[in-house]
Amino acid sequence: MSRVPLIDPRSTTGTVTTQLDEVRAAFGTVPTMFRAVANSPAALQSMWGAFGALGGGTLGPAIGEQIAVAVADRNSCEYCLAAHTALGRRAGVTREALAAAQSGTSDDPRTAALLGFVLQLVESRGQVDAEDLEAVRAQGWTDEQIVETIAHVALNLFTNYVNIALAVPVDFPTVALRQPV
């Protein structure tokens, strides 16, 4: 049971209604995470705006979903792991690639380097050094893509924390965590 009310989209007004209508248009429904976040119009605006901005970024949906899966698994966020696995499949990522992303790995060396960097960011709370950045650049990732990756990590930390702290019910097909809880 959620630790905050799950806002009924039919009871909202103003910008919350507009944003939840956009969420519904994107998902076909309003997932429970957005209904929980709608308790704060500012938080909803921040989250939905970040999803929109990063969705139009240079990394693309397949990499974005693999980043989300890696961060969710590392943080033991069952909600985000389920949601981003489903969204990753919708973006054309194979089940095997998504399962590998849970551990921060990939058959593609370029993707593996980026996912390794992502998990290093999470584990070290951002305390990476110049060599870590050079290792990612050596695989062909640009500075724009590295900064965008950090933004993806930050957004996913936000959603992980919301879902874990508020015990948001999972409304996507569940996926087993690889990291021990």
DRENDO-1510 file (C-alpha; in Angstrom, 1 decimal, always signed):
<recs>
REC; n; res; u; v; w
REC; 1; MET; +0.0; +0.0; +0.0 .
REC; 2; SER; +1.3; +3.4; -1.0 .
REC; 3; ARG; +2.4; +5.7; +1.8 .
REC; 4; VAL; +0.8; +8.7; +0.1 .
REC; 5; PRO; -2.5; +9.0; -1.6 .
REC; 6; LEU; -2.5; +8.0; -5.2 .
REC; 7; ILE; -4.1; +11.0; -6.8 .
REC; 8; ASP; -7.1; +10.3; -9.0 .
REC; 9; PRO; -6.5; +12.1; -12.3 .
REC; 10; ARG; -10.2; +12.9; -12.5 .
REC; 11; SER; -9.9; +15.0; -9.3 .
REC; 12; THR; -7.1; +17.3; -10.5 .
REC; 13; THR; -7.0; +20.8; -11.9 .
REC; 14; GLY; -4.7; +23.1; -13.8 .
REC; 15; THR; -1.1; +22.0; -14.6 .
REC; 16; VAL; -1.5; +18.7; -12.8 .
REC; 17; THR; -4.5; +17.8; -15.1 .
REC; 18; THR; -2.5; +18.8; -18.1 .
REC; 19; GLN; +0.6; +16.8; -17.1 .
REC; 20; LEU; -1.4; +13.7; -16.1 .
REC; 21; ASP; -3.3; +13.9; -19.5 .
REC; 22; GLU; +0.2; +13.9; -21.2 .
REC; 23; VAL; +1.2; +10.9; -19.1 .
REC; 24; ARG; -2.0; +9.1; -20.1 .
REC; 25; ALA; -1.4; +9.9; -23.8 .
REC; 26; ALA; +2.2; +8.5; -23.5 .
REC; 27; PHE; +1.3; +5.3; -21.5 .
REC; 28; GLY; -2.3; +4.7; -22.3 .
REC; 29; THR; -3.0; +5.0; -18.5 .
REC; 30; VAL; -1.6; +7.0; -15.6 .
REC; 31; PRO; +0.9; +4.7; -13.8 .
REC; 32; THR; +0.8; +4.7; -10.1 .
REC; 33; MET; +4.2; +6.4; -9.8 .
REC; 34; PHE; +2.8; +9.6; -11.4 .
REC; 35; ARG; -0.3; +9.4; -9.3 .
REC; 36; ALA; +1.9; +9.4; -6.2 .
REC; 37; VAL; +4.1; +12.2; -7.5 .
REC; 38; ALA; +1.0; +14.3; -8.3 .
REC; 39; ASN; +0.7; +15.0; -4.6 .
REC; 40; SER; +3.3; +17.7; -5.4 .
REC; 41; PRO; +2.6; +19.7; -8.6 .
REC; 42; ALA; +6.2; +21.0; -8.5 .
REC; 43; ALA; +7.6; +17.4; -8.3 .
REC; 44; LEU; +5.3; +16.2; -11.0 .
REC; 45; GLN; +6.3; +19.1; -13.3 .
REC; 46; SER; +10.0; +18.4; -12.6 .
REC; 47; MET; +9.7; +14.7; -13.2 .
REC; 48; TRP; +7.6; +14.8; -16.3 .
REC; 49; GLY; +9.7; +17.7; -17.8 .
REC; 50; ALA; +12.9; +15.7; -17.3 .
REC; 51; PHE; +11.4; +12.6; -18.9 .
REC; 52; GLY; +10.4; +14.8; -21.9 .
REC; 53; ALA; +13.7; +16.6; -22.2 .
REC; 54; LEU; +15.8; +13.4; -21.9 .
REC; 55; GLY; +13.4; +11.5; -24.2 .
REC; 56; GLY; +14.5; +14.0; -26.9 .
REC; 57; GLY; +18.2; +13.7; -26.1 .
REC; 58; THR; +21.0; +12.2; -28.0 .
REC; 59; LEU; +21.2; +8.8; -26.2 .
REC; 60; GLY; +17.9; +7.5; -27.6 .
REC; 61; PRO; +15.3; +5.4; -25.9 .
REC; 62; ALA; +17.1; +2.0; -26.0 .
REC; 63; ILE; +20.2; +3.4; -24.1 .
REC; 64; GLY; +18.0; +5.5; -21.8 .
REC; 65; GLU; +16.0; +2.4; -20.7 .
REC; 66; GLN; +19.1; +0.3; -20.2 .
REC; 67; ILE; +20.5; +3.1; -17.9 .
REC; 68; ALA; +17.2; +3.1; -16.0 .
REC; 69; VAL; +17.2; -0.7; -15.6 .
REC; 70; ALA; +20.8; -0.6; -14.3 .
REC; 71; VAL; +20.1; +2.2; -11.8 .
REC; 72; ALA; +16.8; +0.5; -10.7 .
REC; 73; ASP; +18.5; -2.8; -10.0 .
REC; 74; ARG; +21.4; -1.2; -8.1 .
REC; 75; ASN; +18.9; +0.7; -5.9 .
REC; 76; SER; +16.6; -2.3; -5.5 .
REC; 77; CYS; +13.7; -0.3; -7.0 .
REC; 78; GLU; +11.2; -3.0; -8.1 .
REC; 79; TYR; +8.8; -0.4; -9.6 .
REC; 80; CYS; +11.4; +1.2; -11.8 .
REC; 81; LEU; +12.9; -2.1; -12.8 .
REC; 82; ALA; +9.5; -3.4; -13.9 .
REC; 83; ALA; +8.5; -0.1; -15.7 .
REC; 84; HIS; +11.8; +0.4; -17.5 .
REC; 85; THR; +12.0; -3.3; -18.5 .
REC; 86; ALA; +8.6; -2.9; -20.2 .
REC; 87; LEU; +9.6; +0.4; -21.7 .
REC; 88; GLY; +12.9; -1.0; -22.9 .
REC; 89; ARG; +11.0; -3.9; -24.6 .
REC; 90; ARG; +8.8; -1.3; -26.3 .
REC; 91; ALA; +12.0; +0.5; -27.4 .
REC; 92; GLY; +13.2; -2.6; -29.1 .
REC; 93; VAL; +15.7; -3.8; -26.5 .
REC; 94; THR; +15.9; -7.6; -26.1 .
REC; 95; ARG; +15.1; -9.3; -22.8 .
REC; 96; GLU; +18.7; -10.6; -22.7 .
REC; 97; ALA; +20.1; -7.0; -23.1 .
REC; 98; LEU; +17.8; -5.7; -20.4 .
REC; 99; ALA; +18.8; -8.6; -18.1 .
REC; 100; ALA; +22.4; -7.8; -18.7 .
REC; 101; ALA; +21.8; -4.1; -18.1 .
REC; 102; GLN; +20.6; -4.9; -14.6 .
REC; 103; SER; +24.2; -5.9; -13.9 .
REC; 104; GLY; +25.6; -3.0; -15.8 .
REC; 105; THR; +26.8; -5.1; -18.7 .
REC; 106; SER; +26.2; -5.5; -22.4 .
REC; 107; ASP; +27.4; -7.6; -25.3 .
REC; 108; ASP; +28.2; -4.3; -27.0 .
REC; 109; PRO; +31.5; -2.9; -25.6 .
REC; 110; ARG; +30.4; +0.7; -26.1 .
REC; 111; THR; +27.1; +0.2; -24.2 .
REC; 112; ALA; +28.9; -1.9; -21.5 .
REC; 113; ALA; +31.4; +1.0; -20.9 .
REC; 114; LEU; +28.5; +3.5; -20.5 .
REC; 115; LEU; +26.5; +1.2; -18.2 .
REC; 116; GLY; +29.7; +0.5; -16.1 .
REC; 117; PHE; +30.1; +4.3; -15.8 .
REC; 118; VAL; +26.4; +4.6; -14.7 .
REC; 119; LEU; +26.8; +2.1; -11.9 .
REC; 120; GLN; +30.1; +3.7; -10.9 .
REC; 121; LEU; +28.2; +7.1; -10.6 .
REC; 122; VAL; +25.5; +5.5; -8.5 .
REC; 123; GLU; +27.9; +3.5; -6.2 .
REC; 124; SER; +30.3; +6.4; -5.7 .
REC; 125; ARG; +27.6; +9.0; -5.5 .
REC; 126; GLY; +29.1; +10.9; -8.4 .
REC; 127; GLN; +32.7; +10.7; -7.1 .
REC; 128; VAL; +34.3; +9.7; -10.5 .
REC; 129; ASP; +37.7; +11.0; -11.7 .
REC; 130; ALA; +39.2; +12.1; -15.1 .
REC; 131; GLU; +40.2; +8.5; -15.9 .
REC; 132; ASP; +36.7; +7.3; -15.6 .
REC; 133; LEU; +35.5; +9.9; -18.0 .
REC; 134; GLU; +38.3; +9.1; -20.4 .
REC; 135; ALA; +37.4; +5.4; -20.4 .
REC; 136; VAL; +33.8; +6.3; -21.5 .
REC; 137; ARG; +35.1; +8.8; -24.1 .
REC; 138; ALA; +37.5; +6.1; -25.4 .
REC; 139; GLN; +34.4; +4.1; -26.4 .
REC; 140; GLY; +33.1; +6.9; -28.5 .
REC; 141; TRP; +30.8; +8.7; -26.1 .
REC; 142; THR; +30.8; +12.5; -26.5 .
REC; 143; ASP; +30.8; +15.0; -23.6 .
REC; 144; GLU; +27.2; +15.8; -24.5 .
REC; 145; GLN; +26.2; +12.2; -24.1 .
REC; 146; ILE; +28.2; +11.8; -20.9 .
REC; 147; VAL; +26.4; +14.8; -19.4 .
REC; 148; GLU; +23.1; +13.5; -20.6 .
REC; 149; THR; +23.9; +10.1; -19.0 .
REC; 150; ILE; +24.5; +11.9; -15.7 .
REC; 151; ALA; +21.1; +13.5; -16.1 .
REC; 152; HIS; +19.5; +10.1; -16.7 .
REC; 153; VAL; +21.1; +8.8; -13.6 .
REC; 154; ALA; +19.8; +11.8; -11.6 .
REC; 155; LEU; +16.3; +11.4; -12.9 .
REC; 156; ASN; +16.3; +7.6; -12.2 .
REC; 157; LEU; +17.6; +8.2; -8.6 .
REC; 158; PHE; +14.6; +10.6; -8.2 .
REC; 159; THR; +12.1; +8.0; -9.4 .
REC; 160; ASN; +13.7; +5.2; -7.5 .
REC; 161; TYR; +13.6; +7.2; -4.3 .
REC; 162; VAL; +10.0; +8.2; -4.8 .
REC; 163; ASN; +8.9; +4.6; -5.5 .
REC; 164; ILE; +10.9; +3.0; -2.7 .
REC; 165; ALA; +10.2; +5.7; +0.0 .
REC; 166; LEU; +6.5; +5.9; -0.8 .
REC; 167; ALA; +6.0; +2.2; -1.4 .
REC; 168; VAL; +4.3; +2.9; -4.7 .
REC; 169; PRO; +2.5; -0.3; -5.9 .
REC; 170; VAL; +4.0; -1.8; -9.0 .
REC; 171; ASP; +1.6; -1.7; -12.0 .
REC; 172; PHE; +3.9; -3.2; -14.6 .
REC; 173; PRO; +4.9; -6.9; -15.1 .
REC; 174; THR; +7.3; -7.6; -12.3 .
REC; 175; VAL; +11.0; -8.4; -13.0 .
REC; 176; ALA; +13.3; -10.1; -10.5 .
REC; 177; LEU; +16.1; -8.0; -9.0 .
REC; 178; ARG; +19.6; -9.2; -9.5 .
REC; 179; GLN; +21.1; -7.2; -6.6 .
REC; 180; PRO; +20.2; -8.5; -3.2 .
REC; 181; VAL; +17.7; -6.2; -1.4 .
</recs>
